[in-house]
Amino acid sequence: MTESRRALGTRGEEAIAFYLEGMGYRIAARQYRTANGEIDLVAEDGDEVVFVEVKTRRGTTFGFPEESVTDSKRQKIAATGQRFLEERGWTNRPFRIDVVSLLLGSSTGDAIQHFRGIDAPKGNW
């Protein structure tokens, strides 16, 4: 990953954390990593744990940001999320995966799309 892509990703994660906090979420972790993968943000929405995949792009030349979240990526988020829940002793809490995309510099400014509760791959969760 080039430094500019890394900076873009960090900028997106910071903006989305701010957005989620404004929606009443509490950020529990950022860039949570295991050998299986990474979760950009882990948040709490009331009693529900939310594993948030943040996708940031400067344009739509390669499609909309959320379109890059594949079944494989959802599998990694699911496995990593299970580990997070186990480590925190939160295995009895409800949870979901959200994708939040940030498209920078759209015609009306930066555009945020929030996709709540995307389907986890079958066989997980």
SVG drawing of the C-alpha trace seen along z (x, -y; Angstrom):
<svg xmlns="http://www.w3.org/2000/svg" viewBox="-29 -20 33 43">
<polyline fill="none" stroke="black" stroke-width="0.4" points="0.0,0.0 1.4,-3.3 1.7,-6.1 -1.0,-8.1 -3.4,-5.1 -2.6,-4.5 -3.2,-8.2 -6.5,-8.0 -7.6,-5.0 -6.7,-6.7 -8.5,-9.8 -11.6,-7.7 -11.5,-5.8 -11.2,-9.0 -14.1,-10.6 -16.3,-7.5 -15.5,-7.2 -16.6,-10.8 -19.8,-10.1 -20.6,-7.0 -20.0,-8.9 -22.4,-11.6 -25.0,-8.8 -24.6,-7.7 -22.2,-4.8 -19.2,-4.3 -15.9,-3.3 -14.5,-0.3 -11.5,0.4 -9.7,-0.9 -7.7,1.3 -8.2,4.5 -5.9,7.1 -5.4,10.8 -3.6,13.4 -6.9,13.8 -7.5,10.2 -8.3,6.7 -11.5,4.8 -11.3,1.1 -13.6,0.0 -15.4,1.9 -18.3,-0.1 -21.2,0.3 -24.6,-0.7 -26.6,-0.3 -26.0,3.2 -25.0,4.4 -21.4,4.8 -20.8,3.5 -17.8,4.6 -17.3,1.7 -15.5,2.0 -14.6,-1.4 -14.1,-2.0 -12.8,-5.3 -12.3,-6.4 -11.7,-9.6 -13.9,-8.7 -15.9,-5.9 -13.6,-5.0 -13.2,-1.5 -16.8,-1.4 -18.4,-2.6 -16.3,-2.0 -18.8,0.5 -18.6,2.7 -15.1,3.8 -16.4,5.8 -16.3,9.3 -17.5,12.6 -13.9,13.3 -13.6,10.0 -16.8,10.7 -15.4,14.1 -12.3,12.4 -14.3,9.8 -16.5,12.6 -13.5,14.7 -11.8,11.6 -15.0,10.4 -15.4,13.8 -12.0,13.5 -12.7,9.9 -15.9,11.1 -14.0,14.0 -11.2,11.7 -13.6,9.2 -15.9,11.9 -18.7,10.5 -19.8,13.8 -23.4,13.4 -23.8,9.9 -25.7,9.3 -23.5,8.2 -23.5,7.3 -21.2,6.2 -21.7,2.7 -20.0,1.3 -19.6,-2.5 -18.3,-4.1 -16.9,-7.5 -16.7,-9.0 -14.5,-12.1 -15.3,-15.2 -18.7,-14.1 -20.8,-16.8 -22.3,-17.7 -19.2,-17.2 -18.1,-14.1 -20.7,-11.4 -21.2,-8.8 -23.2,-5.6 -24.0,-3.4 -24.9,0.2 -26.2,1.8 -26.1,5.5 -24.6,6.8 -24.9,10.6 -22.1,12.6 -21.0,15.5 -23.0,18.7 -21.3,21.0 -20.1,18.1 -21.9,16.6"/>
</svg>
